């Protein structure tokens, strides 16, 4: 009984430890981002940081109805007149 309990506690400890470390890293990175935005807004370092941070935003997932969706295949199975 005790052996199984120790295994479960150890598993929970390591899972929580990784989650806590990930949260701390996210907090540190958010603070660095705010610091650079606040103190180096117009400098070369600030512009480079803003360019680096915004790299993947333009090619993200596009939401909504795609263009030309009205010409899509009719799902009722009848041909168009």
VEXLOBA-209962 format. One record per residue: residue in one letter; x, y, z of N, C-alpha, C in turn; residue number from 1. Coordinates in steps of 0.1 Angstrom, whole numbers, plus 5000, padded with zeros to 4 digits. Each point is the difference from the previous one (the first is absolute). Layout:
N
pt residuo = A; nxx = X; nyy = Y; nzz = Z; caxx = X; cayy = Y; cazz = Z; cxx = X; cyy = Y; czz = Z; num = NUM;
...
***
This chain:
81
pt residuo = X; nxx = 5008; nyy = 4988; nzz = 5000; caxx = 4992; cayy = 5012; cazz = 5000; cxx = 5009; cyy = 5013; czz = 5000; num = 1;
pt residuo = X; nxx = 5010; nyy = 5000; nzz = 5008; caxx = 5008; cayy = 5012; cazz = 5001; cxx = 5008; cyy = 5002; czz = 4988; num = 2;
pt residuo = X; nxx = 5005; nyy = 4989; nzz = 4993; caxx = 5008; cayy = 5001; cazz = 4988; cxx = 4992; cyy = 5007; czz = 4989; num = 3;
pt residuo = X; nxx = 4987; nyy = 4997; nzz = 4999; caxx = 4992; cayy = 5006; cazz = 4990; cxx = 4997; cyy = 5014; czz = 5003; num = 4;
pt residuo = X; nxx = 4998; nyy = 5003; nzz = 5012; caxx = 4998; cayy = 5014; cazz = 5004; cxx = 5012; cyy = 5009; czz = 4998; num = 5;
pt residuo = X; nxx = 5012; nyy = 4995; nzz = 5002; caxx = 5012; cayy = 5007; cazz = 4998; cxx = 5002; cyy = 5003; czz = 4985; num = 6;
pt residuo = X; nxx = 4996; nyy = 4990; nzz = 4991; caxx = 5001; cayy = 5002; cazz = 4986; cxx = 4991; cyy = 5011; czz = 4995; num = 7;
pt residuo = X; nxx = 4988; nyy = 5000; nzz = 5005; caxx = 4990; cayy = 5010; cazz = 4996; cxx = 5004; cyy = 5014; czz = 5005; num = 8;
pt residuo = X; nxx = 5006; nyy = 5001; nzz = 5012; caxx = 5004; cayy = 5013; cazz = 5005; cxx = 5012; cyy = 5005; czz = 4992; num = 9;
pt residuo = X; nxx = 5009; nyy = 4991; nzz = 4996; caxx = 5012; cayy = 5004; cazz = 4992; cxx = 4995; cyy = 5004; czz = 4986; num = 10;
pt residuo = X; nxx = 4990; nyy = 4994; nzz = 4994; caxx = 4995; cayy = 5003; cazz = 4987; cxx = 4994; cyy = 5014; czz = 5001; num = 11;
pt residuo = X; nxx = 4992; nyy = 5003; nzz = 5010; caxx = 4994; cayy = 5013; cazz = 5002; cxx = 5010; cyy = 5011; czz = 5002; num = 12;
pt residuo = X; nxx = 5010; nyy = 4997; nzz = 5008; caxx = 5011; cayy = 5010; cazz = 5003; cxx = 5007; cyy = 5004; czz = 4987; num = 13;
pt residuo = X; nxx = 5004; nyy = 4990; nzz = 4992; caxx = 5007; cayy = 5004; cazz = 4987; cxx = 4991; cyy = 5007; czz = 4990; num = 14;
pt residuo = X; nxx = 4987; nyy = 4996; nzz = 5000; caxx = 4991; cayy = 5007; cazz = 4991; cxx = 4998; cyy = 5014; czz = 5004; num = 15;
pt residuo = X; nxx = 4998; nyy = 5003; nzz = 5013; caxx = 4998; cayy = 5013; cazz = 5005; cxx = 5013; cyy = 5008; czz = 4999; num = 16;
pt residuo = X; nxx = 5011; nyy = 4994; nzz = 5002; caxx = 5013; cayy = 5007; cazz = 4999; cxx = 5002; cyy = 5006; czz = 4986; num = 17;
pt residuo = X; nxx = 4997; nyy = 4992; nzz = 4990; caxx = 5001; cayy = 5005; cazz = 4986; cxx = 4990; cyy = 5011; czz = 4997; num = 18;
pt residuo = X; nxx = 4988; nyy = 4999; nzz = 5005; caxx = 4990; cayy = 5010; cazz = 4998; cxx = 5004; cyy = 5013; czz = 5006; num = 19;
pt residuo = X; nxx = 5005; nyy = 4999; nzz = 5012; caxx = 5005; cayy = 5012; cazz = 5008; cxx = 5011; cyy = 5007; czz = 4992; num = 20;
pt residuo = X; nxx = 5010; nyy = 4992; nzz = 4996; caxx = 5012; cayy = 5006; cazz = 4993; cxx = 4995; cyy = 5006; czz = 4986; num = 21;
pt residuo = X; nxx = 4991; nyy = 4994; nzz = 4993; caxx = 4995; cayy = 5006; cazz = 4988; cxx = 4992; cyy = 5013; czz = 5003; num = 22;
pt residuo = X; nxx = 4993; nyy = 5001; nzz = 5010; caxx = 4993; cayy = 5012; cazz = 5004; cxx = 5010; cyy = 5011; czz = 5004; num = 23;
pt residuo = X; nxx = 5010; nyy = 4997; nzz = 5007; caxx = 5011; cayy = 5010; cazz = 5003; cxx = 5007; cyy = 5005; czz = 4988; num = 24;
pt residuo = X; nxx = 5003; nyy = 4991; nzz = 4991; caxx = 5007; cayy = 5004; cazz = 4988; cxx = 4991; cyy = 5010; czz = 4992; num = 25;
pt residuo = X; nxx = 4987; nyy = 4997; nzz = 4999; caxx = 4991; cayy = 5008; cazz = 4993; cxx = 4999; cyy = 5014; czz = 5006; num = 26;
pt residuo = X; nxx = 5000; nyy = 5000; nzz = 5014; caxx = 5000; cayy = 5013; cazz = 5007; cxx = 5012; cyy = 5008; czz = 4997; num = 27;
pt residuo = X; nxx = 5012; nyy = 4994; nzz = 5000; caxx = 5012; cayy = 5007; cazz = 4997; cxx = 5000; cyy = 5005; czz = 4986; num = 28;
pt residuo = X; nxx = 4996; nyy = 4993; nzz = 4991; caxx = 5000; cayy = 5004; cazz = 4986; cxx = 4990; cyy = 5012; czz = 4998; num = 29;
pt residuo = X; nxx = 4989; nyy = 4999; nzz = 5007; caxx = 4990; cayy = 5011; cazz = 4999; cxx = 5006; cyy = 5013; czz = 5006; num = 30;
pt residuo = X; nxx = 5007; nyy = 4999; nzz = 5011; caxx = 5007; cayy = 5011; cazz = 5006; cxx = 5011; cyy = 5006; czz = 4991; num = 31;
pt residuo = X; nxx = 5007; nyy = 4992; nzz = 4993; caxx = 5010; cayy = 5004; cazz = 4991; cxx = 4994; cyy = 5008; czz = 4989; num = 32;
pt residuo = X; nxx = 4989; nyy = 4995; nzz = 4994; caxx = 4993; cayy = 5006; cazz = 4989; cxx = 4995; cyy = 5014; czz = 5005; num = 33;
pt residuo = X; nxx = 4994; nyy = 5001; nzz = 5011; caxx = 4995; cayy = 5013; cazz = 5005; cxx = 5012; cyy = 5010; czz = 5003; num = 34;
pt residuo = X; nxx = 5011; nyy = 4995; nzz = 5005; caxx = 5011; cayy = 5008; cazz = 5002; cxx = 5006; cyy = 5006; czz = 4987; num = 35;
pt residuo = X; nxx = 5001; nyy = 4992; nzz = 4990; caxx = 5006; cayy = 5005; cazz = 4987; cxx = 4990; cyy = 5010; czz = 4994; num = 36;
pt residuo = X; nxx = 4987; nyy = 4997; nzz = 5001; caxx = 4990; cayy = 5009; cazz = 4994; cxx = 5000; cyy = 5014; czz = 5007; num = 37;
pt residuo = X; nxx = 5002; nyy = 4999; nzz = 5014; caxx = 5000; cayy = 5013; cazz = 5008; cxx = 5012; cyy = 5008; czz = 4998; num = 38;
pt residuo = X; nxx = 5012; nyy = 4994; nzz = 5001; caxx = 5013; cayy = 5007; cazz = 5001; cxx = 5007; cyy = 5002; czz = 4986; num = 39;
pt residuo = X; nxx = 4997; nyy = 4991; nzz = 4991; caxx = 5007; cayy = 5001; cazz = 4987; cxx = 4990; cyy = 5001; czz = 4988; num = 40;
pt residuo = X; nxx = 4990; nyy = 5008; nzz = 5002; caxx = 4990; cayy = 5001; cazz = 4990; cxx = 5004; cyy = 5005; czz = 4986; num = 41;
pt residuo = X; nxx = 5008; nyy = 5010; nzz = 5000; caxx = 5005; cayy = 5006; cazz = 4987; cxx = 5014; cyy = 4997; czz = 4997; num = 42;
pt residuo = X; nxx = 5007; nyy = 4993; nzz = 5008; caxx = 5014; cayy = 4997; cazz = 4997; cxx = 5001; cyy = 4988; czz = 4990; num = 43;
pt residuo = X; nxx = 5012; nyy = 4997; nzz = 4995; caxx = 5002; cayy = 4990; cazz = 4990; cxx = 4996; cyy = 4986; czz = 5007; num = 44;
pt residuo = X; nxx = 5004; nyy = 4998; nzz = 5012; caxx = 4997; cayy = 4988; cazz = 5007; cxx = 4985; cyy = 4998; czz = 5001; num = 45;
pt residuo = X; nxx = 4992; nyy = 5010; nzz = 5003; caxx = 4986; cayy = 5000; cazz = 5001; cxx = 4993; cyy = 4996; czz = 4987; num = 46;
pt residuo = X; nxx = 5005; nyy = 5006; nzz = 4989; caxx = 4995; cayy = 4997; cazz = 4987; cxx = 5003; cyy = 4986; czz = 4996; num = 47;
pt residuo = X; nxx = 5012; nyy = 4996; nzz = 5003; caxx = 5003; cayy = 4986; cazz = 4997; cxx = 4992; cyy = 4990; czz = 5008; num = 48;
pt residuo = X; nxx = 4998; nyy = 5003; nzz = 5012; caxx = 4991; cayy = 4991; cazz = 5009; cxx = 4986; cyy = 5000; czz = 4995; num = 49;
pt residuo = X; nxx = 4995; nyy = 5011; nzz = 4996; caxx = 4986; cayy = 5000; cazz = 4995; cxx = 4999; cyy = 4993; czz = 4987; num = 50;
pt residuo = X; nxx = 5010; nyy = 5001; nzz = 4991; caxx = 5000; cayy = 4992; cazz = 4988; cxx = 5001; cyy = 4985; czz = 5002; num = 51;
pt residuo = X; nxx = 5008; nyy = 4996; nzz = 5010; caxx = 5002; cayy = 4986; cazz = 5003; cxx = 4987; cyy = 4995; czz = 5006; num = 52;
pt residuo = X; nxx = 4994; nyy = 5007; nzz = 5009; caxx = 4988; cayy = 4995; cazz = 5006; cxx = 4988; cyy = 4999; czz = 4991; num = 53;
pt residuo = X; nxx = 4999; nyy = 5009; nzz = 4990; caxx = 4989; cayy = 4999; cazz = 4990; cxx = 5002; cyy = 4992; czz = 4988; num = 54;
pt residuo = X; nxx = 5010; nyy = 4991; nzz = 5000; caxx = 5003; cayy = 4992; cazz = 4988; cxx = 4989; cyy = 4991; czz = 4996; num = 55;
pt residuo = X; nxx = 4993; nyy = 4993; nzz = 5008; caxx = 4991; cayy = 4990; cazz = 4996; cxx = 4985; cyy = 5005; czz = 5000; num = 56;
pt residuo = X; nxx = 4998; nyy = 5012; nzz = 5003; caxx = 4986; cayy = 5005; cazz = 5001; cxx = 4993; cyy = 5001; czz = 4987; num = 57;
pt residuo = X; nxx = 5007; nyy = 5003; nzz = 4989; caxx = 4993; cayy = 5002; cazz = 4987; cxx = 4995; cyy = 4987; czz = 4994; num = 58;
pt residuo = X; nxx = 5007; nyy = 4989; nzz = 5003; caxx = 4997; cayy = 4988; cazz = 4993; cxx = 4992; cyy = 4990; czz = 5010; num = 59;
pt residuo = X; nxx = 4993; nyy = 5006; nzz = 5009; caxx = 4993; cayy = 4992; cazz = 5010; cxx = 4987; cyy = 4994; czz = 4994; num = 60;
pt residuo = X; nxx = 4993; nyy = 4994; nzz = 5008; caxx = 4987; cayy = 4994; cazz = 4996; cxx = 4990; cyy = 5011; czz = 4997; num = 61;
pt residuo = X; nxx = 4994; nyy = 4999; nzz = 4989; caxx = 4990; cayy = 5010; cazz = 4996; cxx = 4986; cyy = 4994; czz = 5003; num = 62;
pt residuo = X; nxx = 4992; nyy = 5008; nzz = 5007; caxx = 4987; cayy = 4995; cazz = 5005; cxx = 4989; cyy = 5006; czz = 4991; num = 63;
pt residuo = X; nxx = 4989; nyy = 4993; nzz = 5000; caxx = 4989; cayy = 5005; cazz = 4992; cxx = 4998; cyy = 4992; czz = 4987; num = 64;
pt residuo = X; nxx = 4990; nyy = 5005; nzz = 4992; caxx = 4997; cayy = 4993; cazz = 4988; cxx = 5010; cyy = 5004; czz = 4989; num = 65;
pt residuo = X; nxx = 5006; nyy = 4990; nzz = 4994; caxx = 5010; cayy = 5003; cazz = 4989; cxx = 4993; cyy = 5006; czz = 4988; num = 66;
pt residuo = X; nxx = 5008; nyy = 5008; nzz = 4993; caxx = 4995; cayy = 5006; cazz = 4988; cxx = 4995; cyy = 4990; czz = 4990; num = 67;
pt residuo = X; nxx = 4989; nyy = 5002; nzz = 4993; caxx = 4994; cayy = 4991; cazz = 4990; cxx = 4993; cyy = 4988; czz = 5007; num = 68;
pt residuo = X; nxx = 4996; nyy = 5001; nzz = 5012; caxx = 4993; cayy = 4989; cazz = 5007; cxx = 4986; cyy = 4998; czz = 4995; num = 69;
pt residuo = X; nxx = 4995; nyy = 5011; nzz = 4994; caxx = 4986; cayy = 4999; cazz = 4994; cxx = 5000; cyy = 4991; czz = 4988; num = 70;
pt residuo = X; nxx = 5011; nyy = 4998; nzz = 4993; caxx = 5001; cayy = 4991; cazz = 4988; cxx = 5004; cyy = 4986; czz = 5004; num = 71;
pt residuo = X; nxx = 4999; nyy = 4997; nzz = 5012; caxx = 5005; cayy = 4986; cazz = 5005; cxx = 4990; cyy = 4990; czz = 4995; num = 72;
pt residuo = X; nxx = 5004; nyy = 4987; nzz = 5002; caxx = 4992; cayy = 4989; cazz = 4995; cxx = 4987; cyy = 5000; czz = 5008; num = 73;
pt residuo = X; nxx = 4989; nyy = 4997; nzz = 4994; caxx = 4987; cayy = 4999; cazz = 5006; cxx = 4999; cyy = 4987; czz = 5008; num = 74;
pt residuo = X; nxx = 4997; nyy = 5001; nzz = 5013; caxx = 5001; cayy = 4988; cazz = 5008; cxx = 4987; cyy = 4992; czz = 5000; num = 75;
pt residuo = X; nxx = 4990; nyy = 5005; nzz = 4993; caxx = 4987; cayy = 4993; cazz = 4999; cxx = 5000; cyy = 4989; czz = 4989; num = 76;
pt residuo = X; nxx = 5010; nyy = 5000; nzz = 4991; caxx = 5002; cayy = 4990; cazz = 4990; cxx = 4993; cyy = 5003; czz = 4987; num = 77;
pt residuo = X; nxx = 4993; nyy = 5011; nzz = 4999; caxx = 4993; cayy = 5004; cazz = 4987; cxx = 5009; cyy = 5009; czz = 4991; num = 78;
pt residuo = X; nxx = 5000; nyy = 4998; nzz = 4987; caxx = 5008; cayy = 5008; cazz = 4992; cxx = 4995; cyy = 5014; czz = 4999; num = 79;
pt residuo = X; nxx = 5008; nyy = 5010; nzz = 4997; caxx = 4996; cayy = 5013; cazz = 4998; cxx = 4992; cyy = 5002; czz = 4987; num = 80;
pt residuo = X; nxx = 4990; nyy = 5009; nzz = 5000; caxx = 4992; cayy = 5002; cazz = 4988; cxx = 5008; cyy = 5007; czz = 4989; num = 81;
***
